[in-house]
């Protein structure tokens, strides 16, 4: 049996008629850039995230960048984040004019280790961006306590955590702002690029609305130097349809994760992801840790099972951030995970039979590898 890493066709099949009707409505109204369909989605998404406001933008990267700009982060400032994320987290900091400062992560949750924050704060530090990696939120209470005490802003990178919770609070609702990506493969994915910033601060949401539209408060009246970062009307309409399915989809992901855990959780040569006691994991990515990761991935590929690696090169070791002069050994947990992470198939429509196929091939490969090692010794 072939098993895809992601199957968007299966994901869209059941709601295809509703999606096509929503797109048709946008076409008939010609409301393509921003407009009422985006506004309706913003209202729905803010309610879903338990925040006062949501501002739709062109991508998750736009969301991070505009949130920093709206919070007054700029040249000469430092923003603390983690190096085990997609480059966009640090990229947005750099493009805003600030400098990223990295801290290592907790070895169980793979999210920011709050115990390392204080040592990273300098007089130039203005904000913290915890990354809710793979669908699990960072430990927000100690992060927020440090931020309050040190008078720092907290901007949540929730681009992989649509619907995740921390002690009953939704991702994006705890910090000063929360940033989301609706890239097609996300738990809530658009049919193209899109993103959003949620916040309870009216000044932040108003600033983002100005910045995303070339700094215009009214047509041809530019109060700020902004950018073209509007959400398309079609994306707003599609996301509004798909938002109604998000909780069901997340529940399916959690069910798949339990099945993986039941089959793989007791292996001594593989580490499955663990859900922190403080929250609800939505498993955007189901990443196991295993030595000999590349060999296992090749074996799965040979058997028709797709997999991924998130992320093979930590941000601090990327050529783009070579100027920071942070060599290997700077963040040992992140670097070890980068060598061991293997992301298994995970999407709502994944079947038990597909999961059992993945598990069977993993067990087969690891057992053979263990036998070969024993013979060599």
Secondary structure, DSSP 8 states (H G I E B T S, - for coil): --B-S--HHHHHHTTHHHHHHHHHHHHHHT--BSSHHHHHHHHHHHHHHT-SEEEEES-HHHHHHHHHHHTT--TT-EEEEESSS-THHHHHHHHTT-EEEEE-B-TTT-SB-GGGHHHH--TTEEEE--B-GGG----HHHHHHHHHHHT-EEEEE-TT-TT-EETTEETTSSSSEEEEE--TTSSS--SS--EEEEES-HHHHHHHHHHTBTTEEETTEESS---B-B-BHHHHHHHHHHHTTHHHHHHHHHHHHHHHHHHHTT-TT-B-----TTEE---SSEEEE-TTHHHHHHHHHHTTB--B-S-SS-GGGSGGGGGG---TTSSHHHHHHHHHEEEE---TT--HHHHHHHHHHHHHHHHHHHHHHHHH-
